[in-house]
Structures are given as C-alpha cells and as structure tokens.
Amino acid sequence: MMLSRLHFGLSEWCHTTADELGLSRVTGQDVLRMLVVRLLTDPALASQLRADLVAHRARR
C-alpha cells in the first residue's frame, strides 16, 4: 500500500475515533504510542505482528 494512502487512512481513522470518543482530536502519534504499548505488553499481538512482517517481506 502506498505511504500516502496509509497516511490518509490513519488520518481518517483518527478523525472518526475522536468523534466516536467525544474528543476534540486523536493524533497519529497518540495511536502509534498506544499500539507500541500494546505490542510490548501483549505477546499474542507481538506474535501476530512478527507473522505479518514475514508475510509482507515474502510478497516483495
């Protein structure tokens, strides 16, 4: 997926999430911070991400 499409998708997700949570905004930095916290504390998520990384590299 092209980087600009990823950025747009993340921006849209942040806007939608802010609306759903009744917040003025949710930033991409907020989202990435929470994802890293989850990654470092959730072994199942870490395992899924490792599998995704291998699969992504295999498609290149």
N, C-alpha and C positions, 0 to 999 in steps of 0.2 A: 504494500500500500504506500502511496506517495506521502511524503512527510507533510505536505500542505493539507492533504485530506485527513491525516491523523490529527493535526493541529486544529482544524476546523471541527472535527468530531469531538475532540476534547473540550473545545470552547462551548460547543452546543450542549454537551453533557453538563458542563459546569453551570451554564445558564439555567437549564431545566432543573437541575438539582437544587440550585439556590431558590428557585421558585417553589419547588416542592417542599423545601425545608423552611420556607418563610424567611430566608436570609437575603441580605442585600446583594451578596455575591459569594461565590465559591471560586477560588482561583485554581489554575492548573497546579500551582505549587502546593496548595492545600491537598489536592487529590494525590499528587505524587508522594507527598510526605506520608499520608495515611497508607498508601499502597506499600511503601517501603517498610513501615512499621508492621503491617500485616505480613509481608514477605519474611521479615526477620523473626516473627513470633509464631508463624503458622507453618509447621513442617509440611502439611499437605499442599498448601499453596506453593511453597518453595519447590516441592517435587513437580507440581504441575508446570511451573514456570520453566524448570530445567527441561522438561519434556518438550515444551513449546519452543525453547531455544534450539534444541536439537532438530526438531521438525522444520523450523524456519531456515536453519542453515542448510538442511538437506534439499530444500526447494530452490536454493540459489543457483 
